Amino acid sequence: MRDVKLSIIVPAYNEERLIAGTLGCIREALDGRTAEIIVCDNNSTDRTAEIARAAGAEVVFEPVNQIARARNAGAGRASGDWLVFVDADSCPTRALFDEMTAAIGSGRCLAGGSTVAFANPRLDVRAWVALWNALSRAAGWAAGSFIFCEAAAFRESGGFDETLYAAEEIEFSRRMKRLVRRRRMRFVILHRHPLHTSDRKVRLYRPLEHFAFLLRFVATGGRSLRRREACSIWYDGRR
């Protein structure tokens, strides 16, 4: 598996506080594997791009502030056999990368994701994370903070849907699973070593703001996901 080249793609919008730490975690997790690290600066107004370059990452620029476009822009620059999308507020471990490369090396896996873990000790947060992880494994939905995919399959699928401002990872998972079934392969959700990711949406946004997002989603039958202003939790820049 060490001869397979990985392209690690990190979409980043105003992540100057966290990007260096994330890139450090990724390099440690790679543990000598053949890889390139690509940071997509998604129209940041801070020092995200400068810090990423200083850390040795290749930086590409996407002027439209949208997570699907940022991931696709990074993938467009990638030269690896497999693409690994890691959010800029997340810290994959060497054990998670070992589990991922074992799945890739099995020859039966075409794409997948990972369960997640927050450091937040609040009972309601822990319950929400447990619920998401159970749903992720049962439905085969990858969390956007960690997705891996064979590069050729990603391009065949068309990448992430750029009409969506949120939940694009779920739409991508569904579409990728159709390709997986046609090829008689597997879409896996890794769970032995969850991805450590930030709980800042819990800390920075009140429950009422989360409820308002869910209410708009239900009331519009999901059409609100196609409007940036309806997905402000992802785009208002709070850090």
Secondary structure, DSSP 8 states (H G I E B T S, - for coil): -TTS-EEEEEEESS-TTTHHHHHHHHHHHHTT-SEEEEEEE-S-SSSHHHHHHHTT-EEEE--S--HHHHHHHHHHH--SSEEEEE-TTEE--HHHHHHHHHHHHTS-EEEEEEEEE-----HHHHHHHHHHHHHHHHHT---TTEEEEEHHHHHHHTSS-TT-SS-HHHHHHHHHHHHHHHHT-EEEEEEEEEEEE--HHHHHS-HHHHHHHHHHHHHTTTGGGG-GGGGHHHHS---
